[in-house]
Amino acid sequence: MKKYFYSNGQDKEGPVTLEELKQKDITPKTLIWYEGLDDWKEAENVYELREIFELKPPPISVENLNVNTTIDTISIDSNKQSKKISSTLGLKEASQGWIIAGFIFSVLGGFLGIAIGFNYAFGNYKKETKRLGWIMAIIGFFSTAIWKSIK
């Protein structure tokens, strides 16, 4: 079995097997040597290592994201500064007008407030919007009960 040595230009590491070398964080410019080579070669010029670099996907950019994909946290490295974007894509944004209207209808004891609340509670919305929907529906039930007891 062939044993490989690798180097970042200063320190020599190894011997390691091909499988172990694939687990190391080597770049195409990492120097590689194994028995049979006269001198060190860059990893991109060693035939059996080419697949390592072909399998590494490029970094994710915001422009390449599919809108229907759910992503909690994306780390983007640009100009050696790490930016963190937290979002949940693919979920609907709630209309602030409808949320306000839903709360007004709920307080007034209308079944429309309960219906709007359930729409947000059970719909494909963000966690915060679902929570507002449940609150809206509960207020609607209590408000309806209060108005019914007054009549």
C-alpha positions as CSV (number, residue, x, y, z in Angstrom):
1,M,0.0,0.0,0.0
2,K,1.3,3.4,-1.0
3,K,2.2,5.8,1.8
4,Y,2.0,9.6,1.2
5,F,3.8,12.5,2.9
6,Y,2.4,16.0,2.6
7,S,3.8,19.4,3.5
8,N,2.6,23.0,3.7
9,G,6.1,24.1,2.6
10,Q,7.7,24.1,6.1
11,D,6.7,20.9,8.0
12,K,6.5,17.4,6.7
13,E,3.6,15.2,7.8
14,G,3.1,11.5,7.2
15,P,3.2,8.7,6.3
16,V,-0.5,8.4,5.6
17,T,-2.7,6.3,3.4
18,L,-4.6,7.7,0.5
19,E,-7.9,7.5,2.5
20,E,-6.2,9.3,5.4
21,L,-4.8,12.0,3.1
22,K,-8.3,12.6,1.7
23,Q,-9.4,13.5,5.2
24,K,-6.7,16.1,5.7
25,D,-7.3,19.7,4.8
26,I,-5.0,19.8,1.8
27,T,-5.2,22.3,-1.1
28,P,-4.3,21.8,-4.7
29,K,-0.9,23.5,-3.9
30,T,-0.1,21.2,-0.9
31,L,3.2,19.4,-1.6
32,I,2.9,15.6,-1.8
33,W,5.6,12.9,-2.0
34,Y,5.5,9.2,-2.1
35,E,8.0,6.5,-2.8
36,G,8.7,6.5,-6.5
37,L,8.7,10.3,-7.0
38,D,12.0,12.1,-7.5
39,D,10.8,15.3,-5.9
40,W,7.7,16.8,-4.2
41,K,4.7,17.5,-6.4
42,E,1.7,19.8,-5.9
43,A,-1.4,17.8,-5.0
44,E,-3.3,18.9,-8.1
45,N,-0.6,17.2,-10.2
46,V,-0.9,13.8,-8.4
47,Y,-3.4,11.8,-10.4
48,E,-5.0,9.8,-7.5
49,L,-5.6,13.1,-5.6
50,R,-7.5,14.9,-8.4
51,E,-10.8,13.6,-7.2
52,I,-10.4,15.3,-3.8
53,F,-10.4,18.7,-5.5
54,E,-13.2,17.8,-7.9
55,L,-15.5,16.8,-5.1
56,K,-15.2,20.1,-3.1
57,P,-18.1,22.4,-4.0
58,P,-17.6,26.2,-4.2
59,P,-18.7,28.4,-1.3
60,I,-22.4,29.1,-1.0
61,S,-23.4,32.7,-2.0
62,V,-26.7,34.3,-1.3
63,E,-27.4,34.7,-5.0
64,N,-27.3,30.9,-5.5
65,L,-29.8,30.0,-2.8
66,N,-33.1,28.5,-3.8
67,V,-36.0,30.4,-2.3
68,N,-37.8,27.2,-1.2
69,T,-34.9,26.0,0.8
70,T,-35.0,26.2,4.6
71,I,-31.7,27.5,6.0
72,D,-31.2,28.5,9.6
73,T,-27.7,29.9,9.4
74,I,-25.5,30.6,6.4
75,S,-21.9,31.7,6.9
76,I,-20.4,33.6,4.0
77,D,-16.7,34.4,3.8
78,S,-16.0,37.4,1.6
79,N,-12.8,39.4,1.8
80,K,-11.7,37.3,4.8
81,Q,-14.6,38.7,6.9
82,S,-17.2,36.3,8.1
83,K,-20.8,37.5,7.8
84,K,-23.6,35.5,9.3
85,I,-27.0,35.6,7.8
86,S,-29.9,34.1,9.8
87,S,-33.1,33.5,7.9
88,T,-35.7,31.0,7.2
89,L,-36.5,31.0,3.5
90,G,-39.5,29.5,1.8
91,L,-41.9,30.6,4.6
92,K,-44.4,33.3,3.9
93,E,-44.1,36.8,5.4
94,A,-47.2,37.9,7.4
95,S,-48.9,41.0,6.3
96,Q,-48.8,43.5,9.2
97,G,-52.1,44.9,8.1
98,W,-53.9,41.5,8.4
99,I,-52.3,40.9,11.8
100,I,-53.5,44.2,13.1
101,A,-57.0,43.6,11.6
102,G,-57.0,40.1,13.1
103,F,-56.3,41.4,16.5
104,I,-59.0,44.1,16.2
105,F,-61.6,41.5,15.0
106,S,-60.5,39.2,17.9
107,V,-61.0,41.9,20.5
108,L,-64.3,42.9,19.0
109,G,-65.4,39.3,19.4
110,G,-65.7,38.4,15.8
111,F,-65.3,35.0,14.4
112,L,-63.3,36.7,11.6
113,G,-60.5,37.3,14.1
114,I,-60.5,33.7,15.1
115,A,-60.4,32.6,11.4
116,I,-57.5,35.0,10.7
117,G,-55.7,33.7,13.8
118,F,-56.1,30.1,12.7
119,N,-54.9,31.0,9.2
120,Y,-51.6,32.2,10.7
121,A,-51.4,29.5,13.3
122,F,-51.7,26.6,10.9
123,G,-50.3,28.3,7.7
124,N,-46.8,28.0,6.3
125,Y,-45.5,31.0,8.2
126,K,-42.5,31.8,10.4
127,K,-42.5,30.7,14.1
128,E,-43.2,34.2,15.4
129,T,-46.2,34.6,13.0
130,K,-47.7,31.2,14.1
131,R,-47.4,32.3,17.7
132,L,-49.2,35.6,16.9
133,G,-51.9,33.5,15.2
134,W,-52.5,31.4,18.3
135,I,-52.6,34.5,20.5
136,M,-55.1,36.1,18.1
137,A,-57.4,33.0,18.1
138,I,-57.3,32.7,21.9
139,I,-58.2,36.4,22.3
140,G,-61.0,35.9,19.8
141,F,-62.5,33.0,21.8
142,F,-62.3,34.9,25.1
143,S,-63.7,38.1,23.5
144,T,-66.5,36.2,21.8
145,A,-67.4,34.6,25.1
146,I,-67.4,37.9,26.9
147,W,-69.6,39.6,24.2
148,K,-72.0,36.7,24.2
149,S,-72.4,36.9,28.0
150,I,-73.2,40.6,27.8
151,K,-76.1,40.2,25.5
